[in-house]
Amino acid sequence: MNKSRAGLVMLVVVFVAAMLAIIIYSSVGIHPYEAEICITYKGRTNCGTAAGASREQALSAGARIACASIASGMTERIACDEAPPDSVRWIREPQ
């Protein structure tokens, strides 16, 4: 194998390792709060699980996920997002 090809292979290996490190770090370290939020809107109930950097972000994202399949249209989605949750179960939060 010549030097330029070996250098290219090494560059690809380093790039792949860096991408894997970024993916692992972003999926583990920066979202310490995770919750399952259940919401009933217009007689339909759904639950959504989401993570966030704060409790509020996790709750908001979980509500949006829960409302995604039970509300149609922007007006209903907004109203559903603002509805009080039926239940909140914390899966992960910092001690």
C-alpha distance (Angstrom), angle and dihedral (degrees) to the residues before:
residue distance angle dihedral
M1 . . .
N2 3.80 . .
K3 3.81 123.7 .
S4 3.81 96.8 -105.7
R5 3.82 92.6 52.3
A6 3.81 91.8 46.9
G7 3.81 89.5 50.5
L8 3.80 91.0 50.9
V9 3.81 91.8 50.1
M10 3.80 90.2 49.7
L11 3.82 90.9 49.7
V12 3.82 91.4 51.6
V13 3.82 91.5 48.8
V14 3.82 91.7 50.3
F15 3.83 91.4 47.1
V16 3.82 93.0 50.4
A17 3.82 91.4 47.4
A18 3.81 90.8 50.1
M19 3.81 92.2 49.7
L20 3.81 91.5 50.1
A21 3.80 90.6 49.7
I22 3.82 90.8 51.4
I23 3.81 92.5 48.9
I24 3.81 92.9 48.7
Y25 3.81 93.4 46.0
S26 3.80 94.2 47.6
S27 3.79 93.9 48.4
V28 3.81 96.1 47.1
G29 3.77 114.1 26.4
I30 3.78 112.1 40.8
H31 3.82 102.5 49.4
P32 3.80 106.5 59.0
Y33 3.82 94.5 163.0
E34 3.81 121.7 70.7
A35 3.79 126.5 169.6
E36 3.78 142.7 168.2
I37 3.82 111.5 -133.1
C38 3.82 122.7 -167.3
I39 3.81 119.8 -162.2
T40 3.80 133.2 -179.2
Y41 3.79 115.6 -151.6
K42 3.82 123.8 174.4
G43 3.79 90.5 -14.7
R44 3.80 95.3 -51.1
T45 3.80 121.8 110.9
N46 3.78 128.7 -158.9
C47 3.79 136.7 161.8
G48 3.78 128.9 -142.7
T49 3.78 131.4 -168.6
A50 3.78 120.0 -149.1
A51 3.78 141.9 158.9
G52 3.78 131.1 -143.3
A53 3.76 145.1 170.3
S54 3.84 89.1 -108.5
R55 3.80 137.0 25.5
E56 3.81 90.0 -106.8
Q57 3.80 93.3 52.2
A58 3.80 92.3 49.3
L59 3.83 91.7 48.3
S60 3.81 93.2 47.1
A61 3.81 93.8 47.5
G62 3.81 91.5 46.3
A63 3.81 91.0 51.6
R64 3.81 91.3 50.6
I65 3.80 91.0 50.0
A66 3.81 92.5 47.3
C67 3.81 91.7 48.4
A68 3.80 95.0 46.6
S69 3.81 94.2 85.0
I70 3.83 100.9 32.3
A71 3.81 101.3 47.4
S72 3.78 125.7 57.9
G73 3.76 125.2 -157.6
M74 3.77 129.6 15.9
T75 3.82 96.1 -81.5
E76 3.79 93.1 53.3
R77 3.82 92.3 43.6
I78 3.81 90.9 54.5
A79 3.80 92.4 46.6
C80 3.80 91.7 47.5
D81 3.82 92.4 47.6
E82 3.81 89.0 55.5
A83 3.82 94.9 47.5
P84 3.81 114.9 108.1
P85 3.80 112.4 -103.7
D86 3.80 120.1 -109.2
S87 3.78 89.7 -142.1
V88 3.79 141.5 -3.4
R89 3.79 120.9 -158.7
W90 3.78 116.0 -172.9
I91 3.79 110.2 -141.3
R92 3.79 95.9 177.6
E93 3.78 135.1 5.5
P94 3.80 132.2 154.5
Q95 3.77 116.9 -92.7
